[in-house]
Amino acid sequence: MTQFLTADRPAQTAQSTQQLTAQHDARRLRLFSGTSNPELAAEIAAYLGVPDGPRVIKRFADGELYIQIQESIRGCDVFLIQPTCAPVNDHLMELLIMVDACRRASARQITAVIPYYGYARADRKTAGRESITAKLVANLLTKSGVDRVLAMDLHSNQIQGYFDIPCDHIYGSPVLVDYLSTRDLGEVVVVSPDVGGVARARGFAKQMNDAPLAIIDKRRSGHNVAESLTVIGDVAGKTAVLIDDMIDTGGTICAGARLLRERGATRVLACATHAVFSPPAIERLSAPGLFEEVVVTNSIPLGEERRFPQLQVLSVANMLGEAIWRIHDESSVSSMFR
């Protein structure tokens, strides 16, 4: 009969066994970041006390990507941190290749941590012969081998249902509310920049000590072109906090701010989780006398060339790190927001 050599093991109490199990579980947690937001990934790794794992990401002469995971992840719980921000196609493809590399390396479970989900606005058909790209991206991630997705502030809640795998959806609003609570804002009214964002604004207003709500009635004449018409609600003499999930070209939120100023708002702040900031957003948002502050998170990286005096960037690393640990620990993620 074949015999195997085993190391001598000291007698273990129930407590030491539990500690060893916890240490083993921690060792089984692996983080790997793509190239889209390495600063955020480093903050998440610091929160968890887990290093950002070694990997090689490079391009061949013809532009094709090469990715190699440089440590054993067999049987591990792997979290890949990659917001699919601009250039969205490159970062999405990079994430898919990372997933494939981890799947072929026998990872036990692969979770795609996507702080910003690109193509989220293409979530339904608004005209004939259009694609629903948000669903297509969900299919690509699922087919590539992702077991679970952790996303933040999806553009619409129905995107969670596009995944045929578990999707944990968390919100950046607690970070924004915590920051605003440190400011002396006086009498606050929370404003939705369009009718579609009313549910988001209502939830935000509730977190802001049940602040009153106002809505901007808006019409669109084309993609990235918005015309604000009127304000529904009382904003005169108050601090107006415009809340949205993202700021892209800034047309919607800037038009709303001008309208709020015309209706008597004494101060106007803009809050959003995702700072997409496509041109000419910087010029619009930094215009004198429009916004007192523009508050965003670091779900998308912002270099120095994209910053301006009114901008305040908050970190969501601890929130994402806590969600990652709870997924790994198989405990509740939704209880973070109760």
C-alpha positions as CSV (number, residue, x, y, z in Angstrom):
1,M,0.0,0.0,0.0
2,T,1.3,3.4,-0.9
3,Q,2.1,5.6,2.1
4,F,2.5,9.4,2.1
5,L,4.8,11.4,4.3
6,T,2.9,14.0,6.4
7,A,4.3,16.8,8.5
8,D,4.1,16.6,12.2
9,R,1.2,18.7,13.4
10,P,0.7,20.0,17.0
11,A,-2.5,19.3,18.7
12,Q,-5.0,22.1,17.8
13,T,-7.7,23.6,19.9
14,A,-11.0,24.6,18.4
15,Q,-9.9,28.2,18.5
16,S,-6.6,27.6,16.8
17,T,-8.4,25.6,14.1
18,Q,-10.7,28.5,13.5
19,Q,-7.8,30.9,13.3
20,L,-6.0,28.6,10.8
21,T,-9.2,28.3,8.8
22,A,-9.5,32.1,8.6
23,Q,-5.9,32.4,7.6
24,H,-6.4,29.8,4.9
25,D,-9.5,31.6,3.7
26,A,-7.5,34.9,3.5
27,R,-4.8,33.2,1.5
28,R,-7.4,31.9,-0.9
29,L,-8.5,35.5,-1.7
30,R,-6.7,36.9,-4.7
31,L,-6.8,40.4,-6.2
32,F,-5.7,41.3,-9.7
33,S,-6.1,44.7,-11.4
34,G,-6.2,45.7,-15.0
35,T,-4.7,48.9,-16.3
36,S,-7.9,51.0,-16.3
37,N,-7.7,52.3,-12.6
38,P,-4.6,51.0,-10.8
39,E,-4.8,53.7,-8.1
40,L,-8.3,52.5,-7.0
41,A,-7.1,48.8,-7.1
42,A,-4.1,49.7,-4.8
43,E,-6.5,51.4,-2.3
44,I,-8.8,48.3,-2.3
45,A,-5.8,46.0,-1.8
46,A,-4.6,48.2,1.1
47,Y,-8.1,48.1,2.8
48,L,-8.2,44.3,2.5
49,G,-4.5,43.8,3.4
50,V,-4.2,41.6,0.3
51,P,-1.6,42.5,-2.4
52,D,-2.5,43.3,-5.9
53,G,-1.3,40.0,-7.5
54,P,1.5,39.9,-10.0
55,R,0.6,39.7,-13.7
56,V,1.9,40.7,-17.1
57,I,-0.2,42.8,-19.4
58,K,1.4,43.9,-22.6
59,R,0.7,44.4,-26.3
60,F,2.2,42.8,-29.3
61,A,3.3,44.8,-32.3
62,D,-0.1,44.4,-34.0
63,G,-2.0,45.7,-30.9
64,E,-3.1,42.3,-29.6
65,L,-3.1,41.9,-25.8
66,Y,-1.1,39.4,-23.8
67,I,-1.9,38.6,-20.2
68,Q,-0.3,36.2,-17.8
69,I,-1.1,35.6,-14.1
70,Q,2.3,35.1,-12.4
71,E,1.3,33.1,-9.3
72,S,-0.7,30.0,-8.7
73,I,-4.4,30.7,-8.2
74,R,-5.6,27.1,-8.3
75,G,-8.7,26.8,-6.1
76,C,-8.6,30.5,-5.2
77,D,-11.3,33.1,-5.0
78,V,-10.2,35.6,-7.6
79,F,-11.4,39.2,-7.8
80,L,-10.5,41.1,-11.0
81,I,-10.7,44.9,-10.6
82,Q,-11.4,46.7,-13.9
83,P,-13.8,49.5,-14.6
84,T,-14.6,49.5,-18.3
85,C,-14.1,53.2,-18.8
86,A,-12.6,54.9,-21.8
87,P,-11.1,53.5,-23.9
88,V,-14.0,51.1,-23.1
89,N,-13.3,48.5,-25.8
90,D,-9.7,48.1,-24.8
91,H,-10.5,47.8,-21.1
92,L,-13.4,45.4,-21.7
93,M,-11.2,43.2,-23.9
94,E,-8.5,43.3,-21.3
95,L,-11.0,42.1,-18.6
96,L,-12.2,39.3,-20.8
97,I,-8.7,38.0,-21.4
98,M,-7.9,38.2,-17.6
99,V,-11.0,36.2,-16.9
100,D,-9.9,33.5,-19.5
101,A,-6.4,33.4,-18.0
102,C,-7.8,32.8,-14.5
103,R,-10.3,30.2,-15.7
104,R,-7.5,28.3,-17.4
105,A,-5.4,28.6,-14.2
106,S,-8.2,26.6,-12.3
107,A,-9.4,29.5,-10.1
108,R,-12.3,28.3,-7.9
109,Q,-14.4,31.4,-8.4
110,I,-13.9,34.5,-10.5
111,T,-15.6,37.8,-9.6
112,A,-15.4,40.8,-12.0
113,V,-15.3,43.9,-9.9
114,I,-16.5,46.6,-12.3
115,P,-16.8,50.0,-10.5
116,Y,-17.9,51.6,-13.8
117,Y,-19.9,49.5,-16.3
118,G,-19.3,50.7,-19.8
119,Y,-22.1,50.5,-22.4
120,A,-24.6,50.8,-19.6
121,R,-26.6,53.5,-21.3
122,A,-27.4,51.2,-24.2
123,D,-29.8,49.2,-22.0
124,R,-32.9,49.2,-24.2
125,K,-34.0,49.9,-27.8
126,T,-35.2,53.5,-28.3
127,A,-35.4,53.2,-32.1
128,G,-35.5,50.4,-34.7
129,R,-32.5,48.2,-35.4
130,E,-30.5,49.3,-32.3
131,S,-28.4,46.9,-30.2
132,I,-28.8,46.5,-26.5
133,T,-25.1,46.6,-25.8
134,A,-25.5,46.5,-22.0
135,K,-26.9,43.0,-22.4
136,L,-24.3,42.0,-25.0
137,V,-21.5,42.9,-22.5
138,A,-23.2,40.9,-19.8
139,N,-23.3,37.9,-22.1
140,L,-19.6,38.3,-23.0
141,L,-18.6,38.4,-19.4
142,T,-20.7,35.3,-18.6
143,K,-19.4,33.3,-21.5
144,S,-15.8,34.3,-20.8
145,G,-16.0,32.5,-17.4
146,V,-17.0,35.1,-14.8
147,D,-18.9,33.5,-11.9
148,R,-20.1,36.7,-10.3
149,V,-20.1,40.5,-11.0
150,L,-19.7,43.3,-8.4
151,A,-20.8,46.6,-10.0
152,M,-21.4,50.1,-8.6
153,D,-24.3,52.5,-9.6
154,L,-25.4,50.8,-12.8
155,H,-27.1,53.3,-15.1
156,S,-30.4,51.4,-14.7
157,N,-31.4,48.7,-12.3
158,Q,-32.6,46.3,-15.0
159,I,-29.0,45.7,-16.0
160,Q,-28.7,43.4,-13.0
161,G,-31.1,41.1,-14.8
162,Y,-29.0,41.0,-17.9
163,F,-26.6,38.7,-16.1
164,D,-27.3,35.0,-15.9
165,I,-24.9,34.9,-13.0
166,P,-25.1,36.6,-9.6
167,C,-24.7,40.4,-9.7
168,D,-24.0,42.4,-6.6
169,H,-25.0,46.0,-7.1
170,I,-23.7,48.6,-4.6
171,Y,-24.1,52.3,-4.4
172,G,-21.8,55.3,-4.1
173,S,-24.4,57.5,-2.4
174,P,-23.2,56.7,1.2
175,V,-19.8,58.1,0.4
176,L,-21.3,61.3,-1.2
177,V,-23.8,61.7,1.7
178,D,-21.0,61.3,4.3
179,Y,-19.0,64.1,2.6
180,L,-22.0,66.5,2.2
181,S,-22.8,66.0,5.9
182,T,-19.5,67.6,6.8
183,R,-20.5,70.7,4.8
184,D,-22.6,73.6,6.2
185,L,-25.1,73.6,3.3
186,G,-28.0,75.3,5.1
187,E,-31.5,74.4,3.7
188,V,-31.0,71.6,1.1
189,V,-33.2,70.5,-1.7
190,V,-32.1,67.4,-3.7
191,V,-32.7,67.8,-7.5
192,S,-33.1,65.1,-10.1
193,P,-31.7,66.4,-13.5
194,D,-34.5,64.4,-15.3
195,V,-37.5,62.4,-14.7
196,G,-35.6,59.1,-15.2
197,G,-33.4,59.9,-12.1
198,V,-36.3,60.5,-9.7
199,A,-35.9,57.2,-7.9
200,R,-32.2,57.8,-7.4
201,A,-32.8,61.4,-6.2
202,R,-35.6,60.3,-3.8
203,G,-33.3,57.7,-2.2
204,F,-30.5,60.3,-1.9
205,A,-32.9,62.8,-0.4
206,K,-33.9,60.3,2.2
207,Q,-30.3,59.8,3.2
208,M,-30.0,63.5,3.4
209,N,-32.3,63.7,6.5
210,D,-35.4,63.5,4.3
211,A,-34.5,66.6,2.3
212,P,-37.2,67.9,-0.1
213,L,-37.1,66.8,-3.7
214,A,-37.2,68.8,-7.0
215,I,-37.3,67.6,-10.6
216,I,-36.0,69.2,-13.8
217,D,-38.3,68.5,-16.8
218,K,-36.0,67.9,-19.7
219,R,-36.2,67.2,-23.4
220,R,-33.5,65.6,-25.6
221,S,-33.0,66.6,-29.2
222,G,-30.2,64.0,-29.8
223,H,-27.4,62.0,-28.1
224,N,-25.5,64.1,-25.6
225,V,-27.8,67.0,-26.4
226,A,-30.3,68.1,-23.7
227,E,-32.6,71.1,-23.2
228,S,-34.0,71.7,-19.7
229,L,-37.4,73.3,-19.6
230,T,-38.6,73.8,-16.1
231,V,-38.2,73.0,-12.4
232,I,-40.9,71.0,-10.5
233,G,-40.5,72.0,-6.9
234,D,-39.3,74.9,-4.7
235,V,-35.6,75.7,-4.9
236,A,-35.7,79.5,-4.2
237,G,-33.3,80.5,-1.4
238,K,-32.0,76.9,-0.9
239,T,-28.9,74.9,-1.6
240,A,-29.6,72.7,-4.6
241,V,-27.8,69.4,-4.8
242,L,-28.1,67.9,-8.3
243,I,-27.6,64.1,-8.1
244,D,-27.0,61.7,-11.0
245,D,-25.2,58.4,-11.6
246,M,-22.7,59.9,-14.1
247,I,-21.5,63.1,-15.7
248,D,-20.5,62.6,-19.3
249,T,-20.3,65.8,-21.4
250,G,-21.9,67.8,-18.6
251,G,-24.7,69.2,-20.9
252,T,-27.6,67.9,-18.8
253,I,-26.3,68.8,-15.4
254,C,-25.0,72.2,-16.4
255,A,-28.3,73.2,-18.1
256,G,-30.0,72.1,-14.9
257,A,-27.7,74.2,-12.8
258,R,-28.4,77.3,-14.9
259,L,-32.1,76.7,-14.5
260,L,-31.8,76.3,-10.8
261,R,-29.9,79.6,-10.5
262,E,-32.6,81.3,-12.5
263,R,-35.2,79.9,-10.2
264,G,-33.5,81.4,-7.1
265,A,-31.2,78.6,-5.8
266,T,-28.5,80.3,-3.7
267,R,-26.0,77.5,-4.1
268,V,-25.7,74.7,-6.5
269,L,-23.7,71.5,-6.1
270,A,-23.4,68.5,-8.5
271,C,-22.9,65.0,-7.2
272,A,-22.3,61.9,-9.3
273,T,-20.6,58.5,-8.8
274,H,-19.0,58.3,-12.2
275,A,-16.9,61.1,-13.7
276,V,-16.9,60.2,-17.3
277,F,-16.0,63.8,-18.3
278,S,-16.1,63.6,-22.1
279,P,-15.2,66.8,-23.9
280,P,-16.3,69.6,-23.3
281,A,-17.3,68.6,-19.8
282,I,-14.3,70.2,-18.0
283,E,-15.0,73.6,-19.7
284,R,-18.7,73.4,-18.8
285,L,-18.4,72.3,-15.2
286,S,-15.6,74.7,-14.3
287,A,-17.5,77.8,-15.7
288,P,-17.5,80.6,-13.0
289,G,-20.6,81.1,-11.0
290,L,-22.3,77.8,-12.0
291,F,-21.3,75.1,-9.4
292,E,-20.0,75.7,-5.9
293,E,-18.7,72.1,-6.0
294,V,-18.7,69.1,-8.3
295,V,-18.4,66.0,-6.1
296,V,-17.6,62.6,-7.8
297,T,-15.9,59.4,-6.8
298,N,-12.8,57.7,-8.1
299,S,-14.6,54.8,-9.9
300,I,-13.0,56.3,-13.0
301,P,-9.5,57.6,-12.9
302,L,-9.0,61.4,-13.2
303,G,-5.6,62.7,-14.2
304,E,-4.5,66.2,-13.3
305,E,-5.4,67.4,-16.8
306,R,-9.1,66.6,-16.0
307,R,-9.3,68.4,-12.7
308,F,-10.6,71.9,-12.0
309,P,-11.0,74.1,-8.8
310,Q,-14.6,73.1,-8.1
311,L,-13.9,69.3,-8.3
312,Q,-13.9,67.1,-5.2
313,V,-13.0,63.4,-5.7
314,L,-14.0,60.9,-3.0
315,S,-12.7,57.4,-2.7
316,V,-15.0,54.3,-2.9
317,A,-12.1,51.9,-2.3
318,N,-13.2,51.0,1.3
319,M,-16.7,50.3,0.2
320,L,-15.6,48.1,-2.7
321,G,-13.1,46.4,-0.4
322,E,-15.8,45.6,2.2
323,A,-18.1,44.3,-0.5
324,I,-15.3,42.1,-1.9
325,W,-14.6,40.7,1.6
326,R,-18.3,39.9,2.2
327,I,-18.5,38.1,-1.1
328,H,-15.4,36.1,-0.3
329,D,-16.8,35.4,3.3
330,E,-20.2,34.5,1.9
331,S,-21.9,37.1,4.1
332,S,-24.5,39.8,3.2
333,V,-23.6,42.6,0.9
334,S,-26.9,44.4,1.0
335,S,-26.7,44.8,4.8
336,M,-23.9,47.4,4.1
337,F,-26.6,49.9,3.1
338,R,-29.2,49.4,5.8
